[in-house]
């Protein structure tokens, strides 16, 4: 993810902001209804090109191996091309029973058409990813950096007409969504009223988008590495937040670490999952970089 990357991390405040009161209120609504708690951690892609050194030599199928190491994948690939049904079934059948796919809505909907006249394209996408069946995580819509609150009405129409029954999340990026509290509250309430998850992005160059405002009982975080040891402290901070949110009624953690590997670097996900398992008393599989 190039969004939010910086030349230098000097002077960046990496502390997580306080959790808004409204986040606790939304969790309280769900606390007594469902005691389920699930944790999914993954990368953004499963290819050798993005994860050099991660795969053993002569690995024939990257997804098959990846899914033995992680229990989820943020599917950035579907952003560039809406997947065919046959491809969905193939991917599904290559992965373990506890694996989840989190597909991104195609850019033809979010960036090219900017939510206008997209009903047919959206149905094509949803009709395909339905074939993930029990392995479908949360599909998510990522709006262009220049999509501003002046087009909120367009987003309202899209959200209110989005088919019910699909787990869904939205990420807005333009600075104007976060500069005016009334605008951001209106946006968050729209998602909350329609049971849509608010994506949180933790990236070095855009600390404003780290809003900590949940609109559902699901935490969806896209974490962008700073390629610096500070990342370990950043992940420690997230673990403390997750523990706090879990106590308040959080039902799922969906956490994707954007870290390209150029060789034998250590995976931040390994560190993160080991600590999550220890701190939360869970047992999700722990990935590792292949060492000869």
C-alpha positions in Angstrom: 0.0 0.0 0.0 1.6 3.3 -1.1 -1.1 5.4 0.5 0.3 7.1 3.6 3.9 6.0 3.1 6.6 8.6 3.9 10.3 9.2 3.1 11.1 9.5 6.8 9.2 8.7 10.0 11.0 11.4 12.0 8.5 13.5 13.9 5.6 11.2 13.4 3.4 10.6 16.5 2.6 6.8 16.3 0.5 6.7 19.4 -3.0 5.5 18.9 -5.7 8.1 19.6 -8.2 7.6 22.4 -11.2 5.4 21.7 -14.3 7.6 21.1 -17.2 7.2 23.4 -19.4 6.3 20.4 -17.3 3.2 19.8 -18.1 1.9 23.2 -21.7 2.7 22.7 -21.9 0.6 19.5 -20.2 -2.3 21.2 -22.6 -2.1 24.1 -25.5 -2.6 21.8 -24.1 -6.0 20.7 -22.5 -7.2 23.9 -25.5 -9.2 25.2 -26.6 -10.4 21.8 -23.6 -12.5 20.7 -20.6 -13.7 22.7 -18.7 -14.9 19.6 -15.1 -13.6 19.3 -13.0 -14.3 16.2 -9.6 -13.2 15.1 -8.3 -13.0 11.5 -4.9 -11.8 10.6 -3.4 -11.7 7.2 -1.4 -10.0 4.5 -2.6 -8.0 1.5 -1.5 -10.5 -1.2 -0.3 -14.0 -1.4 2.2 -13.8 -4.3 5.9 -14.5 -4.2 6.5 -11.1 -5.8 5.1 -9.3 -2.7 6.4 -11.8 -0.1 9.9 -12.7 -1.3 11.6 -15.2 1.0 8.2 -16.3 2.6 7.7 -19.3 0.4 9.8 -22.5 0.5 11.7 -23.2 -2.8 9.6 -24.9 -5.5 6.3 -23.9 -3.9 3.9 -24.7 -6.7 0.7 -23.0 -5.4 1.2 -19.8 -3.5 -2.3 -19.5 -2.0 -2.3 -23.1 -0.8 0.9 -22.5 1.1 -0.1 -19.0 2.3 -3.3 -20.5 3.8 -1.2 -22.9 5.9 0.5 -19.9 7.5 -2.3 -17.3 7.8 -6.0 -17.7 8.5 -7.1 -14.7 6.3 -6.2 -12.6 3.2 -7.1 -9.0 2.3 -7.8 -9.5 -1.4 -6.4 -6.4 -3.1 -6.4 -8.3 -6.4 -10.2 -8.0 -6.8 -9.8 -4.3 -6.8 -8.3 -4.4 -10.3 -10.6 -7.0 -11.8 -13.9 -8.4 -10.6 -13.3 -12.2 -10.1 -15.0 -14.9 -12.1 -17.2 -17.4 -10.3 -14.9 -20.3 -11.3 -11.9 -18.5 -9.8 -13.7 -18.0 -6.5 -14.5 -21.7 -6.3 -10.9 -22.6 -7.1 -9.6 -20.2 -4.4 -12.1 -21.5 -1.9 -11.2 -25.1 -2.5 -7.4 -24.5 -2.0 -7.8 -23.3 1.6 -8.4 -24.8 5.0 -11.9 -24.7 6.6 -11.1 -21.9 8.9 -9.7 -19.6 6.3 -11.4 -16.3 5.3 -11.2 -14.1 2.2 -11.8 -10.3 2.5 -12.3 -9.1 -1.1 -12.0 -5.4 -2.1 -14.8 -4.0 -4.3 -13.5 -3.4 -7.9 -12.2 0.0 -8.9 -14.8 0.2 -11.7 -17.3 0.8 -8.9 -15.3 2.9 -6.4 -12.9 4.9 -8.6 -14.1 5.0 -12.2 -17.9 5.2 -11.7 -17.6 6.7 -8.2 -20.7 4.8 -7.0 -22.9 6.1 -9.9 -24.8 3.6 -12.0 -23.0 0.6 -10.5 -25.9 -1.7 -9.6 -25.0 -4.3 -12.3 -21.3 -4.2 -11.5 -22.0 -4.5 -7.8 -24.3 -7.5 -8.3 -21.8 -9.2 -10.5 -19.1 -8.8 -7.8 -21.4 -9.9 -5.0 -22.8 -12.8 -6.9 -19.3 -14.1 -7.4 -17.9 -13.7 -3.9 -21.0 -15.4 -2.5 -19.4 -18.6 -3.7 -16.8 -18.2 -1.0 -19.7 -19.3 1.3 -18.5 -19.9 4.9 -15.0 -18.6 3.9 -16.3 -15.1 3.0 -15.0 -12.6 5.5 -15.9 -8.9 5.1 -15.9 -7.4 1.6 -14.8 -3.8 1.6 -15.2 -0.6 -0.5 -12.2 1.7 -0.6 -13.1 5.2 -2.0 -10.6 7.2 -4.0 -8.4 9.7 -2.2 -10.2 12.6 -3.9 -13.8 11.4 -3.0 -15.0 14.1 -0.8 -18.0 14.7 1.6 -19.6 16.9 -1.1 -20.7 13.6 -2.6 -22.0 12.2 0.6 -25.5 11.9 -0.9 -24.1 9.5 -3.4 -22.6 7.4 -0.7 -25.9 7.5 1.3 -27.7 6.1 -1.7 -25.2 3.4 -2.2 -25.2 2.3 1.4 -29.0 2.4 1.9 -29.5 0.3 -1.3 -26.7 -2.1 -0.6 -28.1 -5.7 -0.4 -28.6 -6.9 3.1 -26.9 -10.1 4.3 -23.4 -9.4 3.0 -20.7 -8.5 5.6 -19.4 -5.2 4.3 -17.0 -2.4 5.3 -16.1 1.0 3.9 -12.9 3.1 3.9 -12.9 6.8 3.0 -9.6 8.6 2.6 -10.0 12.2 1.7 -8.9 14.6 4.5 -12.2 16.5 4.5 -14.0 13.5 6.0 -12.0 13.9 9.1 -11.6 17.6 9.4 -15.2 18.4 10.3 -16.6 16.4 13.3 -20.2 16.9 12.1 -19.4 15.4 8.7 -17.5 12.5 10.1 -20.3 11.8 12.6 -22.9 11.8 9.8 -20.8 9.4 7.9 -20.2 7.1 10.9 -23.9 7.1 11.7 -24.8 6.1 8.1 -22.6 3.0 8.5 -23.8 2.3 12.0 -27.5 2.4 10.9 -26.8 0.0 8.1 -24.6 -2.4 10.0 -21.5 -1.6 7.9 -18.0 -1.7 9.4 -15.9 1.4 9.4 -12.3 0.6 8.2 -9.5 2.0 10.2 -6.1 2.6 8.5 -2.9 2.9 10.5 -0.4 4.3 8.1 2.6 6.6 8.9 1.7 9.5 6.7 -2.0 9.9 7.4 -2.6 9.9 11.1 -6.0 11.6 10.7 -7.5 8.4 9.1 -6.7 6.5 12.3 -10.1 7.5 13.7 -10.8 4.5 16.1 -14.6 4.9 15.4 -16.3 1.6 15.2 -19.7 1.4 13.6 -20.3 -2.4 14.1 -19.0 -5.0 16.5 -16.1 -5.7 14.1 -12.7 -4.2 14.1 -11.2 -3.9 10.6 -7.7 -2.5 10.5 -5.3 -2.0 7.6 -1.9 -1.6 9.1 0.9 -0.2 7.0 4.5 -0.9 8.0 6.9 1.9 8.7 9.7 -0.5 8.0 11.3 0.5 11.3 11.4 -1.2 14.7 8.7 1.2 15.8 6.3 -1.2 14.1 6.7 -3.6 17.1 5.6 -0.9 19.5 2.7 0.1 17.2 1.5 -3.5 17.2 1.8 -3.7 20.9 -0.4 -0.7 21.2 -3.0 -2.4 19.0 -3.0 -5.4 21.2 -3.9 -3.3 24.2 -6.7 -1.6 22.3 -8.0 -5.0 21.1 -8.1 -6.3 24.7 -10.0 -3.3 25.8 -12.5 -3.5 23.0 -13.0 -7.2 23.5 -14.0 -6.5 27.1 -16.6 -4.1 25.8 -18.2 -6.5 23.4 -16.1 -6.7 20.3 -17.0 -9.7 18.2 -14.2 -9.9 15.7 -10.7 -8.6 14.9 -9.8 -8.4 11.2 -6.3 -7.1 10.9 -4.2 -6.9 7.8 -0.5 -6.0 7.8 0.9 -4.4 4.7 4.6 -5.3 4.6 6.4 -6.2 1.5 9.3 -8.7 1.9 12.4 -8.3 -0.2 14.4 -11.2 1.3 14.6 -12.6 4.8 13.0 -9.9 6.8 11.0 -11.0 9.8 7.3 -10.9 9.4 5.6 -8.4 11.7 2.6 -10.7 11.6 4.5 -13.4 13.4 5.2 -11.2 16.3 1.7 -9.8 16.3 -0.1 -13.2 16.2 2.2 -14.7 18.9 1.3 -11.8 21.2 -2.4 -12.0 20.4 -2.5 -15.7 21.1 -0.8 -15.1 24.5 -2.7 -12.0 25.5 -6.2 -13.2 24.4 -5.9 -16.9 25.1 -6.5 -17.8 21.5 -4.7 -20.2 19.1 -4.5 -19.0 15.5 -1.7 -20.2 13.4 1.6 -18.3 13.3 3.3 -17.6 10.0 7.0 -17.7 9.5 9.5 -16.7 6.9 11.0 -19.7 5.3 14.6 -20.4 6.4 16.8 -22.9 4.7 
